[in-house]
Amino acid sequence: MSETLLRALDALGTLDMVRLLDAILVAVLLEAAALRWWFARTGRGPAPHQWLPTLGAGACLMVALRAALADAHPAWIAAALLGAGVAHGLDLARRWPRPGAVTGPPGSARR
């Protein structure tokens, strides 16, 4: 990281970083609600099973960082990291090609 960025982060302080993470987590929740509402209302856009594991993994990582900055008990940090790992695993399982499934660009019909 650049010296300027490091100095700016240091100037923020731990309490302000916790508040910043709180604001980002609220934004993530609002994004999830908006995506879900739009899909339910129009049937267009990505279905929740397509984005929820990715968003969940990122949110759990932010919760773990927030807990660490707030001097939470290590069990809370571990729980948040475990949640991120589980969500990431679900995302990978969803994306991983199945045996016998057609892979490649649409219309290529490769096996």
C-alpha positions as CSV (number, residue, x, y, z in Angstrom):
1,M,0.0,0.0,0.0
2,S,1.1,3.5,-0.6
3,E,2.4,5.7,2.3
4,T,-0.5,8.1,1.9
5,L,-3.1,5.4,2.2
6,L,-1.4,3.9,5.2
7,R,-1.3,7.3,6.9
8,A,-5.0,7.9,6.1
9,L,-6.0,4.6,7.6
10,D,-3.9,5.2,10.7
11,A,-5.5,8.6,11.1
12,L,-9.0,7.1,11.0
13,G,-8.4,5.1,14.1
14,T,-10.0,1.8,15.2
15,L,-13.3,3.3,16.3
16,D,-13.8,5.0,12.9
17,M,-12.8,1.8,11.1
18,V,-15.5,-0.1,13.0
19,R,-18.1,2.5,12.1
20,L,-17.0,2.4,8.5
21,L,-17.4,-1.4,8.5
22,D,-20.8,-1.0,10.0
23,A,-21.8,1.4,7.2
24,I,-20.5,-1.0,4.6
25,L,-22.4,-3.9,6.2
26,V,-25.6,-1.9,6.1
27,A,-25.0,-1.1,2.4
28,V,-24.5,-4.9,1.7
29,L,-27.8,-5.7,3.5
30,L,-29.5,-3.0,1.5
31,E,-28.0,-4.4,-1.7
32,A,-29.3,-7.9,-0.8
33,A,-32.8,-6.5,-0.1
34,A,-32.9,-4.6,-3.3
35,L,-31.7,-7.5,-5.4
36,R,-34.2,-9.8,-3.8
37,W,-37.1,-7.3,-4.1
38,W,-36.3,-6.7,-7.8
39,F,-36.1,-10.4,-8.6
40,A,-39.4,-11.1,-6.7
41,R,-41.1,-8.2,-8.4
42,T,-39.9,-8.6,-12.0
43,G,-38.5,-12.1,-12.3
44,R,-35.4,-10.5,-13.9
45,G,-31.9,-10.2,-12.7
46,P,-29.9,-12.8,-10.8
47,A,-31.8,-15.2,-8.6
48,P,-30.8,-15.1,-4.9
49,H,-29.1,-18.5,-5.1
50,Q,-26.7,-16.9,-7.7
51,W,-25.5,-14.1,-5.5
52,L,-26.3,-14.9,-1.9
53,P,-23.3,-17.1,-1.2
54,T,-20.9,-14.6,-2.6
55,L,-22.5,-11.7,-0.7
56,G,-22.6,-13.8,2.4
57,A,-19.0,-14.7,2.3
58,G,-17.9,-11.1,1.9
59,A,-20.2,-10.0,4.7
60,C,-18.9,-12.6,7.0
61,L,-15.3,-11.5,6.3
62,M,-16.3,-7.9,7.1
63,V,-17.9,-9.1,10.3
64,A,-14.7,-11.0,11.3
65,L,-12.6,-7.8,10.6
66,R,-15.1,-5.7,12.6
67,A,-15.0,-8.2,15.5
68,A,-11.1,-8.2,15.4
69,L,-11.0,-4.3,15.4
70,A,-13.5,-4.2,18.3
71,D,-11.4,-6.6,20.4
72,A,-14.2,-9.3,20.3
73,H,-13.6,-12.7,21.8
74,P,-11.6,-14.9,19.3
75,A,-14.6,-17.3,19.2
76,W,-16.7,-14.6,17.5
77,I,-14.0,-13.9,15.0
78,A,-13.6,-17.7,14.3
79,A,-17.4,-18.0,13.9
80,A,-17.5,-15.2,11.3
81,L,-14.6,-16.8,9.4
82,L,-16.3,-20.2,9.5
83,G,-19.4,-18.6,8.1
84,A,-17.3,-17.0,5.3
85,G,-15.7,-20.4,4.6
86,V,-19.1,-22.2,4.4
87,A,-20.6,-19.5,2.1
88,H,-17.5,-19.7,-0.1
89,G,-17.8,-23.5,-0.2
90,L,-21.5,-23.2,-1.2
91,D,-20.5,-20.7,-3.9
92,L,-17.8,-23.0,-5.3
93,A,-20.1,-26.0,-5.2
94,R,-22.7,-24.1,-7.2
95,R,-20.2,-23.0,-9.8
96,W,-18.3,-26.2,-10.1
97,P,-19.0,-28.1,-13.3
98,R,-21.0,-31.4,-12.8
99,P,-19.7,-34.6,-14.5
100,G,-21.3,-34.9,-17.9
101,A,-22.5,-31.3,-17.9
102,V,-21.9,-29.2,-21.0
103,T,-19.2,-26.7,-20.4
104,G,-18.0,-23.8,-22.4
105,P,-19.8,-20.9,-24.0
106,P,-23.5,-21.3,-24.9
107,G,-24.0,-23.2,-28.1
108,S,-20.5,-24.8,-28.1
109,A,-21.9,-28.3,-26.9
110,R,-18.5,-29.4,-25.6
111,R,-18.4,-32.3,-23.2
